């Protein structure tokens, strides 16, 4: 049965066509997302949900969507998606961060021109039959300093266009490197310097706890008198009440806003001021942009649902369509190695080291590590998954270390998990052979060769003659059939391990009997 996708917002019909061409079932319900009750009633039948801004994907929606694997937002922001709830349930959340970049940048530039030359007010006056030529005294943009807050995709596009208009551009962005700033032709400054120098300030940063009201009353007071402010990014980046006061006082000469703290914005402190220009969240509203983001999100979701490729996810590392088939067997291996450690550990794990050797070290290891952490936590957290595992590990204070190095042994690729517990170290290594099947090849310093099976027994014991016979006798009395038997020891008469695949489950009394065998140090049942 092919994956099913629901489009619950007004995306371009071309998106539905892409899903169908890629072999997916798709239902195009462009008004469904506005009715949360209808969406909640329908969502259980879908593997993917494609949205714009009207659909609110809440924790309740995720709770009603056992099949849901991916939510795709055709646009940059994911404010209308509960990403934490998605992550907890292992749902990938994707967006299209580049599809609207040019359109939004052009809108910011358009608003800057409208603000500088008072075009909306002059238009209204002229069409009302007035001819107030002397009333509308604008300012030139050439030679002015533009302060760009947030120099990502949109901010960089704005900076490029402003430089073409012969403006000086300064930028504040904690993640902007000096090399990137030089490449863009902008001057990197801190926020206070930007506020003090900019004639125009344009905002292009996401709304986070750190950026909320980044233009607060305090920061607005730091701006130079006569500054003009443009916001085409996110409502909530500016304290709108404080800005209105600064406009009324004449400290701020004008403001142009496309986004507001509350939307739809039918009321707002900025409305009605003669030096304020407002548009109804039009930043991405061009036919080219809407077509582009719809096609892009459909391709991304289809790639994930059919090939396992992950692009532009906000809660998981990206995996290209070419990488996905190469990563898949190692993701499976890492998850099973994590399961091994999680089931063998008697005490809790406080540190996990993941070592990649050989060819696997050259691949994208973060998804593999996420799978290993997921396997480790699953014995104690039933609903954990590779998407939620890194966050859950961090919440529990589990330290994760990743190491990559060249091959140092007999295997082309080797993944080793070393877990530190209060009762000692647990170390297990595995690889993927050319048959694509993951297997364990080392436990501690002891080499073994064991494929994973749904039900297994793990034993550590002293290497003594007759042990295998006694072990097999216990299973025979319990009428448990042995499927495969893998043994290893560090030296004759020293420490030994056994990994035994069995048919069915091992009765508790048989496990107790195994633990009582002479020389047995640990006996554990494993499920993979």
N, C-alpha and C positions, 0 to 999 in steps of 0.2 A: 504494500500500500504506500503510495508516494506521500511525502510530507504535505501537510495542508497549511496554507498561509491565509490569514485574514488581513485585508486592507481596510482599516476602520476610519480613515480620514480621506480628504479629497486629494489624493495623489493623482498624477497623470495616469490615464488609462494604459499608457505604454508600460508602466510597472507591472500591471497584471499580465500583459502580453509576455514580458520577459519571464515571469514565473512559469507561465504555461509552456513556453519554449524550452525551459530547463527541466520540464517533466514534473512540476509541482502542481498540486490542486490549489486553486486560489478562489477566494470569495471576495468580491469588490463591494464593500458596504460603506460608502464614503460618509454617511451620516451616523453610523452606528456608534462611533467613539464619543459623540456628544451626549449619549444616554448611558450613564455608567451602569445602570441596572441591566439593560439589554446586553451590554458588553460583558458583564459578569456572567450572564446566563449563557452566552455563546462561546466564551473563550476556552472552555474545557476541550473542545474538539480540534484545537489548532496547535501546530508545532512552531509557527512563526506569526508575529504580529507586526505589520508595517503601519507606521503612524506619521503624523505631522504634529501640530501643537494642540489640536482640539481634544485628542484622546488623552485621558489621565490614567496612566498605568500604575495603580496603587498596590500596596501590599495585599489588599483584599483581592484584587484581580489576579495577582500571582498565586495566591492561595487557592484560587478556583481553576488554575491552569496546570494540571499535572503533566500535560504533554509539552508545554511550552518550552522551547529551547532558545529562542532568539526574539528580541524586540528590536526592530530597525526604525530609527528616527530619521526621516528625510529632512535633514537640517543639522545645524551645529549643536544647539542646546538640547539637553536632556532633562530640563527642569520638570517636565511633566511625567517623568518616569522615576519610580522609587528604586534607585539603583541598588541601594543596600538590600532591599527585599529581593530584587532580581538576583543579586550575587549569592544571597543565602540559599536560594533555590537552584542555583547553577544555571541561570538564564543569562546568556550573553546579551549585552546591550550595545548596539552599534549606532553610530551616527554618520553623517557625511560632512566632515569638518571643512572640506575644500570646495564643495559644490556651490556654496553661497558667498564665497570669499570676495569675488570680484563685484558681485551685485551689491553686497553690503558696503564694500569700500566705496563704490560709486555713489551710493545713497548718502554716505557720510560726507563726501566731497560736495554733493549737490546741496545738502543742508548747510554746509559751511558757506557756499556761495549765497544761498538764500538768506542766511543770517547776516552776512557781510553787507549785502546790498538791499536788505529789507524787502525782498521781492514779494513775499505773500501779502504784506500790508500795502505795498505800493499797487499790487494787482487789484486788491479789494477796493482801494480808494479810486483807482482809475475807472474800474468797471461800475463804480457807484456814480460816475459822472463828474468826479472832482478832477482837478488837474493840479495836484499838490507837489509840483516839481521841487520846490525848495524844502519840503518837509522831510523827504527821505534822503538823508545825507549818509551814504555808506562809507565803508573803508576798503582800501585795497588789500588784496591777499598777498601780492608779490612783496617779497622782502620781510614778511611777518614770520614769527616763530610759531610753529605748530608743535604742541606737546602731545605725543601719542602715549597713552597709558595702556600697555598691553601690546606687545609687538609680535604677535603670532601671525597666522595666515592673513587675517583681515587687516590687522594693524600694519603689517608689512606692505600690503597692497595700497593702503591709504598713504603711507610714507612715500612709496614710489611715485604716486600721482602728485602728492604735494611737492615733492622735489621737482617734478616736471613743471609745476606752476611757479617755480623759483622761490619757494618758501624755504626757510631754515627748519629742519626737523630735529627735535630732541625726543628721546624715548625713555620711558621707565618700564622695565620689565625684569623681575628678579631672575628670569631664566634666559635673558638675552645675553649672549656672550659678546665680548669685544670684537671677536672675529666676524660674527654675524652682523653686528652694528656697522662695522666698516664696510662689509659687503653691501649692506643696504644704503650706505651713505648717510646714516643718522648718527647723532651724538648720544651716547648712553649716559644717562644722568640718574640721580636718585629722585624720589618723588618730590621732596621739598624744593629741589632746584628746578624741577619741571614746573611746579606751581608758581614759583617766583618769576620765571622767565617767559612763560608761554603767553602769546597773544590769543591763541585759540587752543583749546584742549579737547581732544577727541578720545573717547573711551572705547577700548576693544579688548576687554578682559572678561572672563566668565564670572558669574556671581557665585562667590564662595564666602564662608565665614570671614576670610581674610580680606576680601574685596568689597563686602557689603558696606555701603556708605563710604567708599574710599574718598569721595568728595563730601566729607562731613562739613558741619558748620566751621569746625576748627580748620580744616584744610582749605575750605573756600576763602577763609580770612587770609590765608597765606598767598593767594593768587594776586597777580598784579591787577591794579584797577583798570577796568575796561576789558577784562578777559571775556571771551565768548566760548561757550561750552557746548559740545555736541555729544550726544549719546545714542548710538545705534547698536549697542551691545546688549545690555540686560538692564531691565528696571531694577532698582534697588542699589545701583552703584553710586547714586547721588542722593543725598538727603534733600528731597524735593521741597520740604518746608523751609529748610535753611537756604536753599537756592532762591526760592521766591523772595525771601527777606533780602538776600544779597542783590537781587534784581531791583526790588523796590528801593533799596538804599542807593542804587546806582553803582555799586562796586563791580557787579557783573553787568556787562553791557548787553548781553543777550544769550539765549540758550535755544538749541534746536534738539528736540527729543523725538525719537522714533519708538522708544520703549519706556514703560512706566512701571512703578512698583506694583500697582494693581492693574491688571488687564482682564477684560476690556476696560479701558480708561474712559468712563463716562463722566467722571469728576476727577479733578486733580488740582493741586495748589498752583501749578504753573499755568493752567488755562486762564485765558483772558488777559494775560500780560501783553502789552503792546510789542515787547521785544522778545517774544517767545514764538518759535515755529514748531508746530507739532504735526506728526504723521502717525497713522495707526499701524505701527509695526510693519512697515513696508520694506524693511531692509533686504529681505529675500524675495520680494514680490516682483520678479520679472519672469516672463514666460520662459526665457532661457534657463534661469536658475531653477525654476520649479521642475522643468523637464529633466534637467541635469541631475538634481538630487533624487528624483523619483527613480530614474534609471539606475543611478549609482546604488541606492539602498536595495533595490530589487536584485541587482547583480551580487552585492555583498551577502544578502540573506540566502540567495540561491546557492552561492558558493559554499556557505557554511552548512546548509541543510543537505547538500548533495555530496560535498567533497571534504567537509571538515575545515575549510579555510576560514580564517578569522581576520577581518580587516576593519580598522577603525573602531575597535571595541573599547568602551570606556572602563570595562571591569575585567579585562583579560588580555594577555599579550597577543599581538597579531601573529597569524600564521598564514603564509601565502599558500595558494593552491598547489604550488610546486613542492613546498615544504611539508604539507599535511601528510601525504602518504609516507614520506621518509620518517616523520616524527611519530606517526601512529604506533608502530611496534615498540618504540622506546617509551612512549607515554604509558602503554599497557605494562611494560616491564617495570617502570618506576612505581606505578600504582601497586603492583603485586609485591615488589620489594618493600614498599611502605607497609602494606598489609602484613607481611611477614614480621617486620619489626614491631608493629603495633600489637600483634597477637602474642609474640614471644616475650615482650617486655613485661616483667613482673612489676616493676616500679615505673612511675611516670617518666617520660622522656622530657628532658629540659633543653637539650641541644641536639640538633640534627645536622650532620655534615653530608653533603651530596657531592661526590667526586665523579667527574666525567673524564674518561680517558680515551684517547684515540679519535676516531672519526666522529663519534657522537659529540665530542667536545667542540666540534666545529659547527654544530647545528644550533638552533635556537633552543636554549636549555630551560628557559623560564617555564614554558608549558610542561616540560618533563618534571621539573621540580614541583610544580603545583600538583601534579598527579601523585608524586611521591608523598607529599604532605597530606594529600587527601587520603591515601591508603593508610598512612600512619595513624590518622585521627579517626578513621571509620570505626574501629572496634569500640570507641567510647562515644563517638558522635555519629549517630546513624545517618543523619541527613547531610553529612558533609560531602562536598564535591570539589573537583579541581578549581572551580571558579571561586568558591567561598573559602577553601582551605587556607590560603595564605593569610587572609584576614583573621580567621578563627585562630590560627596558630599565633599570630601576633597578639591577639586579645588574651591568650593564655600564657604569654611570656615565653613561648617556644622560640629559641634562637635558631635561625637557619643560616647555614653557610654553604656556599657553592664554590667548588674548585674545578677548574678545567686544566688538563695537561695532556701532553703527548702520551701515546701508548707506551706502557712500561712492562707489558707482559705478553702473553700469547694471543690476546684477543684484539681484533680490529677495533672494537668498541667495548667499553666496560663502564658500567654504572655501579657505584658503591655507596651504600648508605651506612653511616656510622652514627649510632644513637647513644648519647650519654644518659645514663639513668643513675639513680641512687645506689643501685646494686651492681653497677659495672657497665661496660661497653658492649653494645650489640652491633656487629658488623656483618653485612651481607652484600655480596656482589652478584651481578647478573649481566647477561648479554643477550643479544638477538642474533641467532645464526641465520644462514641464508634462506632457511625455510620460513623465516618470519616469526617463529615462535620464541617467546621470551623464556629464559631459563635461569636458574640459580647455578652459579659456577664456583661460589666460595662462601663459606660461613666462617667468620673470623680468619684464622690462618689455615683453615682446612679446605682443600679443594673438593668440590662435589660437582656432579652434573645431573641436574634434576629439572624436568619440565614441571610447570605448575599444573595442578589438578584441582578440581572442585573441593575435594576432601583429602587432607593429608595429615600425617603424624610427624612431628618433629621431636627427635630424641637427642640428647647429649648424654654420653656415658663413657666409662672407662673401657678401653679396648681389651676385652677378655675373650678367651676361647669359649665357644658355645653360646655366646650372647644372642646371635641371630636366631639360633634354634629356639631358645627360650622365648624370644620376642614373637617369632612366628607361631609358637604354641599358644601364646595368650590370644592372638588374633584368631587362630583356628578354633579354640574353645568358644570364642564369642561369635563364631560363624561370620567373621569379617574377611572378605577377600582382598588380597594384596594385588594392586594393579601394576605398580612399579616400585622399585627399591633402589635408592641411591645412598651409598655409604662413603665416608671419608674419615681419615684419621691424621693426626699430626705426626705420629711415629708409632711403631709397634709397642703395644702396651700402654700408650699414652691416651690423650683425649680423642674421642670419636664422635661423629654425628651421623644421624640417619634421617633421611627424608623419604617417607613412604606414602605413596598414593594408594588410597583404598576405595573400594566401592561402598557407597552408602556412608552412614555415620558410625562412629565408634561409641559403643555404649559406655556409660560412665564407669561401670564396674571394671570394664576392660582397661580403661585409662588408669584407674586406680591400681590395677594389677601391674601395668607397665611401670608405673612409678615405683613399685615395690621390688622390681627386679634388681639383683645385685649389680652395683656399678652405675645405675641410672642417676643422673643428676637433674635432668629436666625432661618431662614428657608433656607435650602440648598438642592439641588438635588444632589444625589450621583449616580455614575455609577461604577459597579464592573465587 
